[in-house]
Amino acid sequence: MAMAELPAAQAAVLADVRALAQRAPRVCVLSGAGMSAESGIPTFRDAMTGLWSRFDPAQLASEEGFRADPARVWAWYAERRAGLHAAQPNAGHRAVAAFGRRRPGVLTVVTQNVDDLHQRAGWPDTIRLHGDILADRWLEPCPHGRACAPAQARPGQPPACADCGNLLRPDVVWFGEMLPAGAIDAAERAARGCALLLVVGTSGAVWPAAGLAGVARRSGARVAIVNPHASDIDDDAHWVLRGTAADLLPRLLDA
């Protein structure tokens, strides 16, 4: 399918960003929910439709909500996981992975998304700020000090340890929880060390991920935002490209 022609001003911006991407010694891509939405994965809020629309988000995405009704929360995540399995990486995911393979040692990908679309597109080393929706972890530390694998849990809604009754929960960051220290530290290092930060498909409203654009700019990087809509961090950018990841990233990153 032929790509739509960009307005002259946007075409000039795209050419500037593309030129820097091709020569920059370090490039960081920060992706948000809009990039996955192009593959048919609902954003967090959009996933709360139908049966789930009557629930407060904290009832489905917090430790308190899980403890109050583990089966309900587990069912919601099972539905989201099924939708993820049906989705495929889009042209934006593929362009990012191909760029990274073409320029070894240059690219770092940081994502706010909990899916595996960057990985399936061919970039396994993606830094996940908010966890992995396809993975599980124990709700509590083992009372016996064991390091049992989640796969050993007995089936259930949710699965539980046959010995102590410890429940499995999705390995994602819920409301009120800290981001994984290793992930946010790695993301900040990438933002400080890059020459170009591409911020793709994020509203810029979720912190501390939203702060990475400012970190990069203060460290001397150029910041480009790719988004069809205005974001809360547009003022942190040197360039703003209005469009989708699937349309613009191949133009920016393909050889």
C-alpha positions as CSV (number, residue, x, y, z in Angstrom):
1,M,0.0,0.0,0.0
2,A,1.4,3.4,-1.0
3,M,2.1,5.8,1.9
4,A,0.1,9.0,1.9
5,E,2.1,12.1,1.1
6,L,2.8,14.3,4.1
7,P,2.3,18.1,4.2
8,A,5.4,20.0,3.2
9,A,6.2,21.1,6.8
10,Q,5.8,17.6,8.2
11,A,7.9,16.1,5.3
12,A,10.7,18.5,6.2
13,V,10.5,17.5,9.9
14,L,10.5,13.8,8.9
15,A,13.6,14.3,6.8
16,D,15.4,16.0,9.6
17,V,14.6,13.2,12.1
18,R,15.4,10.5,9.6
19,A,18.8,12.0,8.9
20,L,19.6,12.1,12.6
21,A,18.4,8.5,13.1
22,Q,20.7,7.3,10.4
23,R,23.8,8.8,11.8
24,A,23.2,9.0,15.6
25,P,25.5,6.8,17.7
26,R,22.6,6.0,20.1
27,V,18.9,6.0,19.4
28,C,16.2,5.3,22.0
29,V,12.6,4.6,21.2
30,L,10.0,5.0,23.9
31,S,6.7,3.4,22.9
32,G,3.3,3.8,24.6
33,A,-0.2,2.4,24.3
34,G,-1.0,4.0,21.0
35,M,1.6,1.9,19.2
36,S,0.0,-1.3,20.5
37,A,-3.5,0.0,19.8
38,E,-2.6,0.1,16.1
39,S,-2.2,-3.7,16.3
40,G,-5.7,-4.0,17.8
41,I,-4.7,-4.2,21.5
42,P,-7.0,-2.0,23.5
43,T,-5.5,0.6,25.8
44,F,-6.0,0.1,29.5
45,R,-9.1,2.2,29.6
46,D,-10.5,0.8,26.3
47,A,-10.2,-2.7,27.7
48,M,-12.7,-1.7,30.4
49,T,-15.8,-2.2,28.2
50,G,-18.8,-4.4,28.3
51,L,-18.9,-6.5,31.4
52,W,-15.9,-4.6,32.8
53,S,-17.2,-1.1,32.3
54,R,-18.9,-1.1,35.7
55,F,-15.7,-1.5,37.6
56,D,-13.3,1.2,38.9
57,P,-9.8,0.6,37.4
58,A,-8.4,0.1,40.9
59,Q,-10.7,-2.9,41.3
60,L,-9.0,-4.6,38.3
61,A,-5.5,-3.3,38.5
62,S,-4.4,-3.0,42.2
63,E,-3.2,-5.4,44.9
64,E,-6.3,-4.4,47.0
65,G,-8.6,-5.2,44.1
66,F,-7.0,-8.5,43.5
67,R,-7.1,-9.5,47.2
68,A,-10.8,-8.5,47.3
69,D,-11.8,-10.7,44.3
70,P,-8.9,-12.7,42.8
71,A,-11.1,-14.6,40.4
72,R,-12.6,-11.4,38.9
73,V,-9.2,-9.8,38.3
74,W,-7.8,-13.1,36.9
75,A,-10.7,-13.4,34.5
76,W,-10.1,-9.8,33.2
77,Y,-6.5,-10.5,32.6
78,A,-7.3,-13.8,30.9
79,E,-9.5,-11.9,28.5
80,R,-6.7,-9.3,27.8
81,R,-4.2,-12.1,27.3
82,A,-6.4,-13.8,24.7
83,G,-6.7,-10.5,22.8
84,L,-2.9,-10.1,22.8
85,H,-2.4,-13.6,21.4
86,A,-4.6,-12.7,18.5
87,A,-2.7,-9.4,17.7
88,Q,0.3,-9.1,15.5
89,P,3.2,-6.6,15.4
90,N,2.5,-3.7,13.0
91,A,4.8,-2.0,10.6
92,G,6.0,0.3,13.3
93,H,7.2,-2.5,15.5
94,R,8.9,-4.2,12.5
95,A,10.6,-1.0,11.4
96,V,12.1,-0.5,14.9
97,A,13.4,-4.0,15.1
98,A,14.8,-3.9,11.5
99,F,16.6,-0.6,12.3
100,G,18.2,-2.1,15.4
101,R,19.4,-5.2,13.6
102,R,20.8,-3.0,10.8
103,R,22.7,-0.8,13.3
104,P,24.0,-3.1,16.0
105,G,24.7,-1.4,19.3
106,V,22.8,1.8,18.5
107,L,19.2,1.1,19.5
108,T,17.5,0.8,22.9
109,V,13.7,0.2,23.0
110,V,11.8,1.2,26.2
111,T,8.1,0.4,26.3
112,Q,5.2,1.3,28.6
113,N,3.3,-1.5,27.1
114,V,2.9,-4.9,28.8
115,D,2.5,-6.9,25.6
116,D,5.2,-8.7,23.6
117,L,4.8,-7.0,20.2
118,H,8.3,-5.5,20.1
119,Q,9.7,-8.9,21.0
120,R,7.7,-10.7,18.3
121,A,8.7,-8.2,15.8
122,G,12.3,-9.1,16.4
123,W,13.6,-7.0,19.2
124,P,13.9,-9.2,22.3
125,D,15.9,-6.8,24.5
126,T,13.0,-4.4,25.0
127,I,13.0,-2.7,28.4
128,R,9.5,-3.2,30.0
129,L,8.6,-0.4,32.4
130,H,5.2,-1.8,33.4
131,G,5.9,-5.5,33.3
132,D,4.8,-8.5,31.2
133,I,1.1,-9.3,31.0
134,L,1.9,-12.8,29.7
135,A,4.0,-13.7,32.8
136,D,2.9,-14.5,36.4
137,R,4.5,-14.0,39.7
138,W,3.6,-14.9,43.3
139,L,1.4,-12.5,45.2
140,E,3.4,-13.0,48.5
141,P,6.9,-14.0,49.3
142,C,7.0,-17.8,50.0
143,P,6.5,-18.3,53.8
144,H,8.9,-21.3,53.6
145,G,11.6,-19.3,51.7
146,R,11.4,-21.4,48.6
147,A,11.9,-20.2,45.1
148,C,9.1,-22.1,43.4
149,A,8.5,-21.4,39.7
150,P,5.0,-20.0,38.9
151,A,4.6,-22.9,36.5
152,Q,4.4,-25.2,39.6
153,A,1.1,-23.7,40.8
154,R,-1.9,-25.9,40.8
155,P,-4.6,-24.8,38.3
156,G,-7.3,-22.5,39.5
157,Q,-8.8,-19.0,39.0
158,P,-6.2,-17.9,39.8
159,P,-3.7,-20.7,40.2
160,A,-2.2,-21.2,43.7
161,C,0.6,-23.0,45.4
162,A,-0.5,-26.5,46.5
163,D,1.6,-26.2,49.6
164,C,1.0,-22.8,51.1
165,G,-1.9,-21.5,49.1
166,N,0.0,-18.5,47.7
167,L,-1.8,-17.0,44.6
168,L,-0.4,-16.2,41.3
169,R,-0.9,-12.7,39.9
170,P,0.0,-11.1,36.5
171,D,3.5,-9.8,36.4
172,V,2.5,-6.2,35.7
173,V,2.8,-3.0,37.6
174,W,-0.5,-2.1,39.3
175,F,-1.8,1.1,40.7
176,G,0.3,2.1,43.8
177,E,3.2,-0.1,42.9
178,M,6.8,1.0,42.0
179,L,8.2,0.4,38.6
180,P,10.9,-2.4,38.5
181,A,14.0,-0.6,39.6
182,G,16.2,-2.2,37.0
183,A,13.9,-1.2,34.2
184,I,13.5,2.4,35.1
185,D,17.2,2.7,35.8
186,A,18.0,1.2,32.4
187,A,15.5,3.5,30.7
188,E,17.0,6.6,32.3
189,R,20.5,5.6,31.3
190,A,19.3,5.1,27.7
191,A,17.6,8.5,27.7
192,R,20.7,10.2,29.1
193,G,23.0,8.5,26.7
194,C,21.1,8.8,23.4
195,A,21.5,11.4,20.6
196,L,17.9,10.9,19.5
197,L,14.8,9.9,21.5
198,L,11.7,8.9,19.6
199,V,8.6,9.0,21.7
200,V,5.9,7.0,20.0
201,G,2.2,6.6,20.7
202,T,2.2,7.8,24.3
203,S,0.0,10.5,25.9
204,G,2.8,11.6,28.1
205,A,0.5,11.5,31.2
206,V,2.0,8.5,33.0
207,W,5.1,9.1,35.1
208,P,8.0,8.5,35.5
209,A,8.0,7.3,31.9
210,A,6.8,10.7,30.7
211,G,9.8,12.3,32.3
212,L,12.2,10.5,30.0
213,A,11.8,13.1,27.3
214,G,12.9,15.8,29.6
215,V,15.8,13.6,30.8
216,A,17.0,13.1,27.2
217,R,16.6,16.8,26.3
218,R,18.5,18.0,29.3
219,S,21.3,15.5,28.5
220,G,21.7,17.0,25.0
221,A,19.6,14.6,22.9
222,R,17.1,15.7,20.3
223,V,13.6,14.5,21.0
224,A,11.0,13.7,18.4
225,I,7.4,12.8,19.1
226,V,5.4,10.5,16.8
227,N,1.7,10.7,17.7
228,P,-1.6,11.4,15.8
229,H,-2.8,13.4,18.8
230,A,-1.3,16.1,21.1
231,S,0.5,14.8,24.2
232,D,1.4,16.2,27.5
233,I,5.1,16.3,26.7
234,D,5.0,17.9,23.2
235,D,6.7,20.9,24.7
236,D,9.7,18.7,25.6
237,A,10.2,17.8,21.9
238,H,12.3,19.4,19.2
239,W,10.1,17.9,16.6
240,V,6.5,16.7,16.6
241,L,5.2,14.4,13.8
242,R,1.5,14.0,13.6
243,G,0.8,10.4,12.5
244,T,0.8,6.8,13.5
245,A,3.7,4.6,14.3
246,A,2.8,2.1,11.6
247,D,2.8,4.9,9.0
248,L,5.7,7.1,10.2
249,L,8.3,4.8,11.7
250,P,9.0,2.9,8.5
251,R,9.6,6.3,6.8
252,L,11.9,7.4,9.6
253,L,13.8,4.2,10.2
254,D,13.9,2.0,7.1
255,A,17.1,1.9,5.0
